[in-house]
């Protein structure tokens, strides 16, 4: 399980869902007051599904990063795999 930092507040969990401006970590509502969401993952998590996020930084691995990506994706080390 990795740590997930959302707008400066850190949580521990394995699954993150962001939908309709609500943030859920392992099924618990952790929605920040600020509606501009920035996520940093430290370590490994199973799933990150987001519909609206400003930035996502991953230092580890995410099993599934779901959602449409409108912007750029880059990696310093590791692979980015796209499924059709």
ROLUMDREN-787271 format. One record per residue (C-alpha): residue number from 1; z, x, y; residue in one letter. Coordinates in steps of 0.2 Angstrom, whole numbers, plus 5000, padded with zeros to 4 digits. Each point is the difference from the previous one (the first is absolute). Example, Ala and Ser with C-alpha at 12.3 -4.5 7.8 and 13.67 -1.06 7.14 Angstrom:
i|up|east|north|aa
1|5039|5062|4978|A
2|4997|5006|5017|S
This chain:
i|up|east|north|aa
1|5000|5000|5000|X
2|4996|5007|5017|X
3|5006|4997|5017|X
4|4991|4989|5012|X
5|5002|5002|5019|X
6|4994|4985|5011|X
7|5001|5003|5019|X
8|5013|5013|4998|X
9|5012|4991|4987|X
10|5000|5006|4982|X
11|5001|4990|4984|X
12|5000|5005|4982|X
13|4988|4990|4989|X
14|4985|5000|4989|X
15|4989|4985|5006|X
16|4996|4996|5018|X
17|4991|4984|5006|X
18|4995|4997|5018|X
19|4992|4983|5002|X
20|4999|4988|5015|X
21|5011|5012|5011|X
22|5014|5000|4987|X
23|5006|5016|4990|X
24|5007|4999|4983|X
25|5007|5014|4990|X
26|5003|4997|4982|X
27|5000|4981|5004|X
28|5013|5001|5015|X
29|4994|4996|5017|X
30|5002|5015|5011|X
31|4989|4995|5015|X
32|5003|5010|5015|X
33|5001|4993|5018|X
34|4985|5009|5006|X
35|4984|4993|4994|X
36|4990|5016|5001|X
37|5004|5008|4982|X
38|4999|5018|4996|X
39|5005|5005|4982|X
40|5004|5017|4992|X
41|5003|5002|4982|X
42|5009|5015|4993|X
43|4999|5002|4981|X
44|4992|4988|4988|X
45|4998|4981|5001|X
46|4992|4988|4988|X
47|4991|4988|5013|X
48|4996|4999|5018|X
49|4991|4984|5006|X
50|4997|4997|5018|X
51|4990|4989|5011|X
52|5004|5006|5017|X
53|5007|5018|5003|X
54|4997|5013|5014|X
55|5002|5015|4989|X
56|5005|5005|4982|X
57|5006|5018|4996|X
58|5003|5004|4982|X
59|5009|5016|4994|X
60|4999|4997|4982|X
61|4990|4987|4990|X
62|4997|4981|5001|X
63|4994|4992|4983|X
64|4991|4986|5009|X
65|4996|5000|5019|X
66|4993|4982|5002|X
67|4991|4992|5014|X
68|4984|5003|5011|X
69|5000|5017|5009|X
70|4993|4998|5017|X
71|5001|5018|5007|X
72|5000|5017|4992|X
73|5009|5008|4985|X
74|5003|5018|4997|X
75|5010|5011|4988|X
76|5007|5017|5002|X
77|5003|5002|4981|X
78|4996|4988|4986|X
79|4987|4987|4997|X
80|4995|4983|5008|X
81|4992|4989|4987|X
82|4991|4984|5005|X
83|4997|4986|4988|X
84|4986|4987|5003|X
